[in-house]
Amino acid sequence: MTYITPLSNYKFNLKAKKLEGLARLAQLKVPTVSNLFIVSSKLYEEFNETGKLPKAAKSELGKIFESIRKQGDTVTLRNSIYEEKNPGLAFSVHNTLNIKDYDLLEKKIIAGYRKAAREAINPKQIEFSFLLQSFYSSEKCGTLLSSNSVGHIYIQAIHGQHTTLLLRGDIEPDIYEVSDHNYKLVRSEIALKIHRMKKMSSGIRKVKVKPEKQREAVLNTDQIKRIAKLSQQVEKQFGPQEIEWAILDSGKIIFQETRDFKQSKKVKWSQKADVVFPNLVEGKVINL
């Protein structure tokens, strides 16, 4: 039995919206997270029955882990959980960043399975997959809504990594409103940047932004246009989307997640709408 499959081979009709969104990106060949592998929900089911990881699964996990580490990257472990009557279950299991040791990977997987089983309404009926991927570095990141009732794309942008900062209110984002037919900027609000999150060898660190950079826009016109165009590629196929994006250190734009945005016609754009993908994250964060 195969417990792990690359994103490109993953099937649709998924219950978990995170996996469905990633599969959409792969189908459309929209740039997304590299080295992304899906740990089948079958592994959770077997662990729930036996209380241990099968040897075959551990062998597969080890091979994927080593393949990512050999490229010079550390590993990120994210969860994708679905329980029909308990939509908040996914938020009870932490994501883990910057994993360098295989034993820690196993421990986090087992801890996630056990916690989900404790907190689920019916532990035997949940869909629980893990996502294994490279812990990558981004210079800029943010969220967007691909459509609203007046034909605009709404983009939020911050320097560095970790869009969860938008949810917590730790960092005020730049706001860009873009026409969805000619991609021209129709409104922008440039925020004051005091600090950012940056990937280091030890994990993610909070670093101060230089005074002369604090009032600079996060995105330039070309980047705004490229992000907007990619969002319309997804919307054309699947309808209005909430999207989490990043610009890697290399300058490449990727979409990290996407999901249906069913309230697009109800959004009033005179209001400031913070759109993020909330989840708890475990990792080493150091204040300088």
C-alpha positions, 0 to 999 in steps of 0.5 A: 500500500502507498501512504504518500503521493505527490500533489500532482497525483492527488485526486479531486472530490476531496472533503477537506477544502485545503486539499481540494484547493491545492489539487485545483492549483496543480490541475491548472498548473498554477505555481504552488508549494514545491515538494508537496506530498499528501499523507493519505488519510488511510494512515490515520485510520490504521493508526487509530486502530493499532496505535502505531505507524506501520513499518511501510508508512515509516519507510515512505515518510523517511524517504520523502523526508530525506529527499527534501533534506538533501535539497538543503531544505527543512520540512514543514508538516501541515494538517488537512482535517475534515469532520462534517459536524466539527469544522473547527477540528482542523484548528486543534492540530498545530502545523510544525515548521522547520523540521530537521530531525526525522524522529521529530516528524514522526512524533508530530504526526502521532501527536496530531493523530492522537489529538484529533482522535480525542477532540473529534465527535466521531474519531473513526469518521474523520478525514485526516491527511498530512501535508509534507513540504519544503520549509521555503523562504518568502520575501513577501506574502499575503492574501487576496479575494479574486472577485467582488460585486464591483469587479475588483480584486482585493489584495493584502500584502506584508513583507516576509513570511507567515500570513497568520500574522494578518489574522493576529493583527501583528502586522498591518498589511498594504491594501491593493484594489485592482480591476479584474478586467484590465488589472489596473490599480484603483486603490492602494493603502500603504501601511507602516512596516515596523517588523517582518518575519524572516526565515533563518537557519534556526527558524523564523525570526522577527526582524526590524524593518529599516526606517527608510523602508518602513513606508515603502510599498510591499508590491510594485505594479508588475507584482500586483498585476502578476498576482491578480492575473494568476487569481483570475486563472483560478477564478475562471475555472472555479469561481471567486476564491480566497487565496493565500500567496507568496513571493519567494526569495527567487522572485517566483510567485506561488499560491499556497492555498485557495478555497471558494469565496461564497460571499463575494457579492456581499462584500462592501469594499469601503470596509477593510476586510482581513482575509486569511487562512487561520491555523495554529503554527508551531515553530521557533520564533525569536525576537531580535 
